Amino acid sequence: MRKISSLVVTNLLWILCCLPVITAGAATKAMYANLFALRAGEPCSAGCFFRAFAKDFRRVTGLWTLLLAAGAALGVDYYIIAYLDFPGRMAVIALIFFLAFLLLFFSSLALPMLSQFPMSIKDAVVNGVLLCLAHLPKMLLITAMNLLPWALLLISTKLFLILGFVWITCGFGLIGLYNIRFLEKIFAPYREQV
């Protein structure tokens, strides 16, 4: 019961701290810090969440702001290109979608990585890109799971709302625990070096 209550508390705190979108990066890092501790059998509570949230808040928020800006730039590019008619338009749209998926892969790894390893933003970007490329199949599974709630919202809003209680109580935390199974394998060789 303690693990379930910790998962529910972590999930609720993550949702609350993500409401101002600018703090979603620090909230995600804190959620993963709590979930890694939960998986290792260590204590994790609201206090642990807020300590992880406050630790390196500027650095994580800086990286998150860069990710948001890159995503917004890709969105604006798509919006502009979608309404223009020129040869090669579909190739440019395909490139925009490819870059958006790379950004999703990277963000699915970078924030959990920052919860486990102290590093600068530059190191997080370089290491995140290299690890994404080295572990592409795992990153596909992690990114697919991260996109699941949003895909469900687009495909069937009714089903998403029916499962609303699950999302609020533990859904995002369960997705994080699923991701940790793969992230532990990705991070394992580097934990031994630290």
Phi, psi and omega per residue, in radians:
M1 nan -0.584 -3.136
R2 -1.091 -0.711 3.131
K3 -1.160 -0.711 3.129
I4 -1.139 -0.762 3.128
S5 -1.143 -0.650 3.082
S6 -1.118 -0.688 3.105
L7 -1.116 -0.765 -3.140
V8 -1.117 -0.795 3.141
V9 -1.081 -0.785 3.134
T10 -1.067 -0.769 -3.138
N11 -1.093 -0.811 -3.139
L12 -1.114 -0.745 3.117
L13 -1.120 -0.679 3.114
W14 -1.076 -0.796 3.134
I15 -1.058 -0.814 -3.123
L16 -1.107 -0.726 -3.096
C17 -1.349 -0.242 3.091
C18 -1.535 -0.173 -3.086
L19 -1.028 -0.833 2.920
P20 -1.376 1.925 -2.965
V21 -0.933 -0.544 -3.087
I22 -1.129 -0.413 -3.140
T23 -1.679 0.078 -3.099
A24 -1.113 -0.564 3.114
G25 -1.131 -0.837 3.119
A26 -1.147 -0.622 3.110
A27 -1.153 -0.704 3.133
T28 -1.176 -0.723 3.082
K29 -1.057 -0.755 3.137
A30 -1.157 -0.682 3.105
M31 -1.068 -0.793 3.141
Y32 -1.174 -0.622 3.077
A33 -1.059 -0.764 3.114
N34 -1.165 -0.720 -3.106
L35 -1.217 -0.641 3.049
F36 -1.101 -0.716 3.109
A37 -1.143 -0.737 3.116
L38 -1.058 -0.773 -3.130
R39 -1.149 -0.567 3.138
A40 -1.456 -0.049 -3.141
G41 1.433 0.207 3.111
E42 -1.515 2.779 3.129
P43 -1.194 2.419 3.048
C44 -2.492 2.316 -3.063
S45 -2.555 -3.040 3.088
A46 -1.086 -0.660 3.104
G47 -1.092 -0.744 3.100
C48 -1.101 -0.709 3.130
F49 -1.055 -0.849 -3.079
F50 -1.245 -0.510 3.030
R51 -1.152 -0.758 3.099
A52 -1.170 -0.614 3.121
F53 -1.127 -0.763 -3.093
A54 -1.350 -0.526 -3.112
K55 -1.177 2.191 3.127
D56 1.029 0.560 -3.100
F57 -0.984 -0.782 -3.116
R58 -1.106 -0.789 -3.104
R59 -1.103 -0.822 -3.119
V60 -1.191 -0.707 3.121
T61 -1.162 -0.595 3.058
G62 -1.089 -0.797 3.103
L63 -1.130 -0.748 3.134
W64 -1.083 -0.691 3.120
T65 -1.113 -0.702 3.065
L66 -1.082 -0.723 3.118
L67 -1.133 -0.749 3.100
L68 -1.091 -0.754 3.139
A69 -1.107 -0.738 3.114
A70 -1.118 -0.732 3.107
G71 -1.131 -0.718 3.106
A72 -1.129 -0.706 3.120
A73 -1.095 -0.734 3.097
L74 -1.142 -0.658 3.096
G75 -1.118 -0.759 3.106
V76 -1.138 -0.747 3.099
D77 -1.016 -0.794 3.126
Y78 -1.084 -0.780 -3.123
Y79 -1.041 -0.714 -3.141
I80 -1.232 -0.833 -3.076
I81 -1.175 -0.598 -3.079
A82 -1.083 -0.489 -3.090
Y83 -1.772 0.024 3.056
L84 -1.673 2.664 3.104
D85 -2.122 1.895 3.131
F86 -2.665 2.765 3.113
P87 -1.106 2.392 3.128
G88 1.517 0.148 -3.110
R89 -1.048 -0.747 -3.119
M90 -1.146 -0.585 3.093
A91 -1.147 -0.694 3.119
V92 -1.183 -0.715 3.096
I93 -1.110 -0.720 3.094
A94 -1.090 -0.692 3.092
L95 -1.110 -0.719 3.116
I96 -1.083 -0.780 3.115
F97 -1.136 -0.672 3.091
F98 -1.068 -0.805 3.118
L99 -1.136 -0.627 3.103
A100 -1.137 -0.714 3.096
F101 -1.165 -0.666 3.062
L102 -1.075 -0.696 3.102
L103 -1.117 -0.701 3.080
L104 -1.137 -0.747 3.085
F105 -0.999 -0.868 -3.087
F106 -1.082 -0.811 -3.102
S107 -1.184 -0.479 3.091
S108 -1.218 -0.331 -3.130
L109 -1.866 -0.648 -2.984
A110 -1.127 -0.791 -3.083
L111 -1.196 -0.765 3.023
P112 -1.092 -0.611 3.126
M113 -1.104 -0.702 3.130
L114 -1.186 -0.419 3.104
S115 -1.306 -0.290 -3.069
Q116 -1.942 -0.463 -3.056
F117 -2.282 2.277 3.055
P118 -1.340 2.210 3.130
M119 -2.823 2.817 3.103
S120 -1.331 2.951 3.110
I121 -1.082 -0.740 3.137
K122 -1.039 -0.820 3.116
D123 -1.112 -0.651 3.122
A124 -1.114 -0.708 3.136
V125 -1.162 -0.869 -3.111
V126 -1.099 -0.879 -3.126
N127 -1.136 -0.670 3.127
G128 -1.088 -0.784 3.137
V129 -1.124 -0.795 -3.128
L130 -1.121 -0.724 3.125
L131 -1.200 -0.630 3.086
C132 -1.075 -0.764 -3.141
L133 -1.204 -0.658 -3.105
A134 -1.271 -0.451 -3.075
H135 -2.166 0.810 -3.046
L136 -1.000 -0.796 3.137
P137 -1.060 -0.741 3.106
K138 -1.129 -0.683 -3.133
M139 -1.176 -0.560 3.055
L140 -1.092 -0.758 3.129
L141 -1.162 -0.737 3.136
I142 -1.118 -0.811 -3.115
T143 -1.151 -0.693 3.098
A144 -1.058 -0.732 3.128
M145 -1.182 -0.662 3.099
N146 -1.134 -0.557 -3.132
L147 -1.467 -0.208 -3.068
L148 -0.926 -0.896 -3.126
P149 -1.070 -0.676 -3.093
W150 -1.286 -0.617 3.055
A151 -1.154 -0.710 3.102
L152 -1.100 -0.676 3.104
L153 -1.095 -0.716 3.134
L154 -1.272 -0.674 -3.076
I155 -1.344 -0.829 -3.086
S156 -2.518 1.598 3.132
T157 -1.051 -0.632 -3.134
K158 -1.075 -0.826 3.130
L159 -1.131 -0.689 3.100
F160 -1.037 -0.762 -3.140
L161 -1.216 -0.627 3.087
I162 -1.079 -0.681 3.119
L163 -1.481 0.142 -3.100
G164 -0.926 -0.703 3.127
F165 -1.074 -0.689 3.130
V166 -1.147 -0.763 -3.132
W167 -1.084 -0.737 -3.083
I168 -1.224 -0.715 -3.067
T169 -1.398 -0.800 -3.053
C170 -2.660 0.020 -3.005
G171 -1.021 -0.862 -3.102
F172 -1.237 -0.593 3.059
G173 -1.133 -0.661 3.086
L174 -1.139 -0.679 3.072
I175 -1.089 -0.735 3.098
G176 -1.075 -0.725 3.103
L177 -1.129 -0.673 3.062
Y178 -1.051 -0.803 -3.131
N179 -1.106 -0.616 -3.099
I180 -1.092 -0.555 3.090
R181 -0.972 -0.708 3.134
F182 -1.435 -0.678 -3.113
L183 -1.115 -0.624 3.099
E184 -1.067 -0.675 3.112
K185 -1.203 -0.638 3.122
I186 -1.205 -0.710 -3.065
F187 -1.459 -0.325 -3.009
A188 -0.911 -0.836 -3.104
P189 -1.116 -0.473 -3.081
Y190 -1.507 -0.409 3.044
R191 -1.158 -0.645 -3.134
E192 -1.161 -0.484 -3.122
Q193 -1.401 -0.406 -3.077
V194 -1.370 nan nan
